[in-house]
Amino acid sequence: MANVIDPKGYGTLNISVEGLPELNSYLNKVSNKSKLAVASSMPIIGAMMQGHLKASVQGILGEPRSIDTGAFHDSISFIPTEDSVTIKDAVSYGKFVEIDTRYPGRWHFTNTLQRQLPDIYKIINFNLQNATR
């Protein structure tokens, strides 16, 4: 709201914003819902990426199958937090499978991320849109 106050013959402009407590309450509510939406997306993304990585290691998704006894495949796991998810393997040679060493690299993690990035965005956007309705 804006009005002009003239207590002593001098023009004084007084500008105030009404409804700030309500606005702050709404923004906090939306912010909390958004945080929950992102947090609920992380396990979904982790499980999706884990499944695609395991399929990649098996040679199902285009990369050559990794020479593997199953330890690399079985060690792929994910750890979600409120705002991120870590997908990793637990074998000492995993980084050598990903990049060039004696054999051409398989790029399982890199290729899977590139393939799944649109779906990652879709999952997060879907949960954010539903949370803020």
C-alpha positions as CSV (number, residue, x, y, z in Angstrom):
1,M,0.0,0.0,0.0
2,A,1.2,3.5,-0.7
3,N,-0.1,6.8,0.6
4,V,1.0,10.3,1.1
5,I,1.2,11.6,4.6
6,D,1.3,15.4,5.1
7,P,1.5,16.1,8.9
8,K,3.3,19.5,8.7
9,G,2.6,20.6,5.2
10,Y,5.5,18.6,3.8
11,G,4.8,15.8,1.5
12,T,6.0,12.5,2.9
13,L,5.6,9.3,0.9
14,N,4.9,6.3,3.0
15,I,5.2,2.9,1.2
16,S,4.5,-0.4,2.9
17,V,4.0,-3.9,1.8
18,E,1.0,-5.6,3.3
19,G,0.7,-9.3,3.8
20,L,4.3,-10.1,4.4
21,P,3.7,-12.6,7.2
22,E,1.3,-14.5,4.9
23,L,3.7,-14.3,2.0
24,N,6.6,-15.6,4.2
25,S,4.4,-18.4,5.5
26,Y,3.5,-19.4,2.0
27,L,7.1,-19.3,0.8
28,N,8.2,-21.4,3.7
29,K,5.5,-23.9,3.0
30,V,6.4,-24.1,-0.6
31,S,10.1,-24.3,0.2
32,N,9.5,-27.2,2.7
33,K,7.4,-29.0,0.1
34,S,10.1,-28.5,-2.5
35,K,12.8,-29.9,-0.2
36,L,10.6,-33.0,0.5
37,A,9.9,-33.4,-3.2
38,V,13.6,-33.4,-4.0
39,A,14.4,-35.7,-1.1
40,S,11.8,-38.2,-2.2
41,S,13.2,-38.1,-5.7
42,M,16.7,-39.2,-4.7
43,P,15.9,-42.9,-3.8
44,I,13.9,-43.2,-7.0
45,I,16.8,-41.8,-9.1
46,G,19.3,-44.0,-7.3
47,A,17.3,-47.2,-7.9
48,M,16.8,-46.3,-11.5
49,M,20.5,-45.5,-12.1
50,Q,21.6,-48.7,-10.2
51,G,19.4,-50.8,-12.5
52,H,20.6,-49.2,-15.7
53,L,24.3,-49.4,-14.6
54,K,23.9,-53.1,-13.8
55,A,22.3,-53.6,-17.2
56,S,25.1,-51.7,-18.8
57,V,27.7,-53.9,-17.1
58,Q,25.9,-57.0,-18.4
59,G,26.1,-55.6,-21.9
60,I,22.4,-55.1,-22.3
61,L,22.4,-51.3,-23.1
62,G,25.0,-50.9,-25.8
63,E,28.4,-50.9,-24.1
64,P,30.4,-54.1,-24.5
65,R,29.8,-56.5,-21.6
66,S,32.4,-56.1,-18.9
67,I,34.7,-59.0,-18.2
68,D,33.3,-59.6,-14.7
69,T,32.8,-62.4,-12.3
70,G,29.7,-60.6,-11.0
71,A,31.6,-58.8,-8.2
72,F,31.5,-55.5,-10.1
73,H,27.9,-55.9,-11.1
74,D,26.8,-56.9,-7.6
75,S,28.8,-54.1,-5.9
76,I,26.9,-51.2,-7.6
77,S,24.9,-49.4,-5.0
78,F,23.4,-46.0,-4.2
79,I,23.2,-43.8,-1.2
80,P,20.5,-41.1,-1.2
81,T,20.5,-38.0,0.9
82,E,18.1,-35.0,1.1
83,D,19.5,-33.4,-2.0
84,S,21.7,-35.9,-3.8
85,V,22.3,-39.5,-4.5
86,T,25.6,-41.2,-4.9
87,I,25.8,-44.2,-7.2
88,K,29.1,-46.2,-6.8
89,D,30.8,-49.5,-7.1
90,A,32.7,-51.2,-4.3
91,V,35.4,-53.0,-6.2
92,S,38.9,-51.7,-6.4
93,Y,39.1,-52.1,-10.2
94,G,35.8,-50.3,-11.1
95,K,37.6,-47.1,-12.2
96,F,39.7,-49.1,-14.6
97,V,36.7,-50.6,-16.2
98,E,35.2,-47.2,-16.7
99,I,38.3,-45.6,-18.3
100,D,41.0,-46.9,-20.7
101,T,43.6,-49.2,-19.2
102,R,44.7,-52.4,-20.9
103,Y,41.3,-52.8,-22.6
104,P,39.1,-50.1,-24.0
105,G,37.0,-48.4,-21.4
106,R,33.4,-49.4,-21.0
107,W,32.1,-46.0,-19.8
108,H,29.2,-47.6,-17.9
109,F,28.7,-44.6,-15.5
110,T,29.3,-41.9,-18.1
111,N,27.0,-43.4,-20.7
112,T,24.3,-44.3,-18.2
113,L,24.2,-40.8,-16.8
114,Q,23.9,-39.3,-20.4
115,R,21.1,-41.7,-21.3
116,Q,19.2,-41.2,-18.0
117,L,19.6,-37.5,-17.5
118,P,16.3,-36.6,-19.2
119,D,14.5,-39.1,-16.9
120,I,16.3,-37.7,-13.8
121,Y,14.9,-34.2,-14.7
122,K,11.5,-35.7,-15.3
123,I,11.4,-37.4,-11.9
124,I,12.5,-34.2,-10.0
125,N,10.1,-32.0,-12.0
126,F,7.2,-34.4,-11.5
127,N,7.7,-34.5,-7.7
128,L,8.2,-30.7,-7.5
129,Q,5.0,-30.0,-9.5
130,N,3.0,-32.4,-7.4
131,A,4.4,-31.0,-4.1
132,T,3.6,-27.4,-4.9
133,R,0.0,-27.9,-5.9
